[in-house]
């Protein structure tokens, strides 16, 4: 398996994987967002592939801290294709992301994972991730 940075031509595969996660975006929308993220220095969009086939992706965002020495990284999206899960690709991709975060001066990583994603939560627990205090969220689309 090879891990690489996303390229514009990954749009179709990313759109399909996002559909597996329950997101219903057009490929044009994904094209635009992908172009933005590829050029964002705070973002690393990683692709796992084998023999030219995209197995999955992980979106990693680096967040500097004002009052703390170590920054942190956040996994905002992470998906391995159905049929390719539980075969080690996700674990390798997550470990790669953790190494990138360490290289960027991060001392911790966080991931938001909905409670309904039972298998994903179990995966993160096996990889050493622990539940942390709750987040407070405000929907700004209604303001």
N, C-alpha and C positions, 0 to 999 in steps of 0.2 A: 504494500500500500504506500502511496505517495501522498504527502501533504504539501500543499502549495497555496499561494495567495490567489484569491478570486480574480477572474478576468471578465471583461464585458460579455464574452461568449458563454459564460456560465449562467446567464440569465434564465434560460429555459429550464435547466436542471434545478436551479434555486427556486424558481416558481413552483415546480412540481413538488419539491420537498416542503415548501411553505404550505402548499395545499394539504399535504399529509398532516401538518400541524394544525390545520383548521383555518388558515388564512386564505381568503378569497380575493387575491389581487390580480390585476391584469399583468400580462408580461411586460407591457409598456411601462406600467408603474414600477415594476421590479427593475427594468432597464434603467430608469431614471435614478432610482434609489441606489442601485448598484454603482452607477457612475459616481454619485456623490460619496459613497462610502469608500470606494477604492482610493479616492483622493483625500480622504480624511486621515490625518496623521495620528489621531487618537483611536482609530479603528483598525482592526485586522480581521479581514473576512477570510477564513481558512476553508479550503476545499480538501476533502479526502477523496482520492480516486484510486482506482485499480484498473489497469489495462485500458485506460482512457474513459472509464465509466465513473461518473461522480457517485460516490457512496453516501456522502453527507457533507455537512458544512457546520461551521461554528463561527459566530460573530462575537468578537472580543473587543471590548471598549475599555480604554485606559483612562482612569480618573485621578488627576492629581489632588493632593490633599494640602490644605493651607497650614493646618496646625499639627500635622503628624509627619514623621520622617518618611514613612513608606506610603507609596500610592497604592491604589487597588485597581483590580481589573474586574469587569463584569461581563459574564456570558449573557448576551441578550437574546440570541437565537442559537439553537443547537438541534440538529436533526440528522439521523442516519436513516437511510431509506428502508422502508418495510422490506423484509426479506434479507436484509443485510445486517440487521441488529443482532446483538448478543454474540458477535463473532470477533470482537476485539477492536473494530474500527473506531467506535465511539471512545473507548478507553484511550487508544493511541492519540486520537485527535484532542481529547481533553488534556492529556499529559503534555502534548506539544504546546497547547495554549498556555498551560501553567509555566512551562519553560520560557515562553515569550514574555509572560507577565513578570517573571523573576528578572529577566534580562532588561526589562524596562523600569526596574526599581520598585515593583509592586511587592508588598509583603503579605497580600491576601487576595483571594478571588471570591467573588460571589456570583450566585446564579439565582434568578427568580424562576421558580417552577410551580405551577399551579398544583394545588393539593389533589386535583382530580387525575393528574398524570402519575398514577401509582408506580408504574415501572420506572419512569424517569426519576422519581424521587428515590426509589430504592437504588438505582444506579448511582446517583450522587452520594448517597449515604455510604455505599461500598467504596466509593472513591475518596472518602474522608471528609465530605461536606456535612456540616452540622446546621441545624435550624438556628436562626438568629432572631433577635427581637423583631417585632412586626414593623411593617412600613405603613405609613399613612399616605394615601393617594387621593388626589383631587382631580376630577375630570374637567379639563379646561375647555372642552368643546362646547359645553353648555353655558359658558360665561359670556 
